[in-house]
Amino acid sequence: MAQTKTATVVVEELSKYGFKANGEYINYSKKFSESDKAKVVPGATFEAELFVSDGGKAYLNKILAGVIPVTQSAPVKTEKTVTVKHEFKPKKTDDSMSKEEWNQKDKRISRQGIIQVAVQVAGTFEDAVELANKMLKFVYTDNVNQD
């Protein structure tokens, strides 16, 4: 049966929808004010009104007693930082593309774009193939319209 209870809460960590306190995750209820969310920080301790659903899930309705600042509460878990020293040695290779490789790449990109447009515009596969062939012929034969 759903019930409302009061409890002393010690915030261990924040989560996507609430926080972890006293070893269990507690979500914010719809009654909980947005402005009070700033008081819920890791290490904070406060007296709270909790709504417990039929399934046993706890939701924070409101903060009843004053918040004990983080500096006065239990210590917050910290993780050890490890520094790894790595020397970066760049390879001395020439990975630049030749003019011919750039031309081939440009042709592939053009061909992909033309085929995509032909498929989107044409109603059937046969119409798309015919349109793509005409467009490719136009692009690769230097048919520049001279006005």
Steps between C-alpha positions, in 0.01 A plus 500: 500500500632844404605716792674823594783487754776722635864399496846642546666496161874498431557562127769271360481583128273661241322301230305586186161529678599550861776387732638210701464525876543248780581230241185541286399716204235764564326690221350848522121503527281737301440692823872572550590860409764570237667759724564239772692275257801728552511385864533134400874455448736213584586513870192701605291378794139604563167391642261413214142405430502194274213343309540121474297337221330160516802354323733638767658777288576819698436854373611824669197724566673777696790587726371548856801597710793719404770369277834430663762639264733260326798627698336378825368168374663164443796494263421462131656213307780611272676303234875476476649668194770310318734680263635297211807631328499435128742628244348589167723422205344594168569280201698653221298375206347683209128423519399781265282408205615544142307712252369183332378361836315827569339485153384142562361598839315797347349271235382251762337777703331643190378157394354430844319834503361450149374151578337621823318783319390268218352252747315777686363667184413201283193290570637159401838331505523500120428876487763560770765305306420689180510840676824415682667392175399825329626708793830309518552542126438873534743538791782292351494634141558868582163605357524856621211710383649809340246781507 
